[in-house]
Each structure stands twice: as C-alpha cells, then as structure tokens.
Amino acid sequence: MSLMQRLDAADARPEAASLRSRTYELLRLEPGSAVLDVGCGAGRAVAELSSLGFRAVGVDLSSEMVEEARRRSPDLEFLTGDACSLPVDGGFAGYRADKVFHELAEPSRALAEARRVLVPGGRIVLSGHDWEALVIDSSYPALTREIVRARASVITAPRVARGFRRLLSGYGFGEVAVEVVTATVDGGLLGRVMVEVAVRVGAVSVEEGEIWLTEQLEEGRLVAVPQFLASGSARR
C-alpha cells in the first residue's frame, strides 16, 4: 500500500472524520471567513472547509502533496510552503494545523507565523497525537515500551501536543482551551510501521518484532491514541 493510500484510508475512518469536524467547529467562524489549513496534505480538509462555505487555502511543505491536492480539487487554492515561513501575506480569520507540530523543531516560529497571518481575534486550532502515550493491548509490556519509544524517537517533537495549552498561552493567544480525544485503531495497522522503525533503529531484533507484530495482528487487538485539540484566539 502506498503512502497516499495509507493516508486516504486513515482519513476515511469515521473517527478521523469526526475529529476533523470538531476542528472546524472549534474555529467558531462564520461562513465566508478565510481559513488557512497548514499541512494540508492532499487537501481533504480544505475541500471540506470549502463545502461548509469558508474561503479555505491549503499549505503543505511537500510539493507532491500540493500537486495531488490541486489534481483532486483544481478549483481550490493550494500553496507549497513551510509552517515557519508561510507563503501568504495575512488577513486570515482562522488557522488550522492537524498533525503538523510534532514535525517542527521550533514550534514557536510556527506560532509567530500564525499570529502574523491571523487578523486580531482570529482563531487558531491545533490537533495532534502524543506519540509517547500510546496505549497498546499486548502481552509483552516491556517489548511494547521499547517499540513505542523507538517510534517516538524518530519524531521531531513526539510530546508537543501535551504542551499545546502552554505554547498557545505563551505565544500571543488567549481563550485557550484543550480537549483530549482518544482514537482507537487496529493493532496491526499501526503495528507494522512501529515494528519497522523499531528494528531499523536497533531497539528490537527482527525476531522480537515478528513476535510482537504477530500478536498485534490477532483479531481484536487495539491501540488507543490520545489526540489533543487546542484552540485559542489571537490577542488584539
């Protein structure tokens, strides 16, 4: 399965659709408002926001993703750009970033950019996983801990989501609120990726990875993934 196929499958899950809808609600904006979706990927959220009446613009660091988004939604606007150096001048009433900040070495720079492009009182919504807080149904707790640590070790900022409240409050946003939603995924779906990483970085042996993954592929095995949704308003 290609990366795009995996992303499409994940985005199509009912839980993912519900989480996206909640981020749109947290924007608390009227139809017609301009919204910037940072880390837009193939443009699903931009298309959904547009269907709700917003003037949505998508930005992604990957030119391949931007090209795919344009192919899927040729009537919408997508730009290639960095969250820490956005390719837009400003005037946005809303800023949304889903599963982006864990890839940023300097989240403060991204928040400074969010403040720059938002109008006074504009709304920001951040969404992301805590990659060190996965809850996994396994009979091998010690091995599971090593695999979770290994997966987190290749992520730039695996714990950033638990600090969303502090970050937003400290970088010019008020009325900050945080919700935590726990999503459940099939153990085998995420397990394959986690084992691949753990073996690659030398955290577990190939044999240990196979034993652990075989168990995760059993019917009924689940992984609980905490997702933080943080929202606030740019101080005037």
C-alpha positions, 0 to 999 in steps of 0.5 A: 500500500502506498503512502497516499493510500495509507493516508486516504484510508486513515482519513476515511475512518469515521473517527478521523472524520469526526475529529476533523469536524470538531476542528472546524467547529472549534474555529467558531467562524462564520461562513465566508471567513478565510481559513488557512489549513497548514499541512494540508496534505492532499487537501481533504480538509480544505475541500471540506472547509470549502463545502461548509462555505469558508474561503479555505487555502491549503499549505503543505511543505511537500510539493507532491502533496500540493500537486495531488491536492490541486489534481483532486480539487483544481478549483481550490487554492493550494500553496507549497510552503513551510509552517515557519515561513508561510507563503501568504501575506495575512488577513486570515480569520482562522488557522488550522494545523492537524498533525503538523507540530510534532514535525517542527523543531521550533514550534514557536516560529510556527506560532509567530507565523500564525499570529502574523497571518491571523487578523486580531481575534482570529482563531487558531486550532491545533490537533495532534497525537502524543506519540509517547502515550500510546496505549497498546493491548499486548502481552509483552509490556516491556517489548511494547515500551521499547517499540513505542519509544523507538517510534517516538524517537524518530519524531521531531517533537513526539510530546508537543501536543501535551504542551499545546495549552502552554505554547498557545498561552505563551505565544500571543493567544488567549481563550485557550482551551484543550480537549483530549480525544482518544482514537482507537485503531487496529493493532496491526495497522499501526503495528507494522510501521512501529515494528519497522522503525523499531528494528531499523533503529536497533531497539528490537531484533527482527525476531522480537518484532515478528513476535510482537507484530504477530500478536498485534495482528490477532483479531481484536487487538487495539491501540488507543491514541490520545489526540489533543485539540487546542484552540485559542484566539489571537490577542488584539 
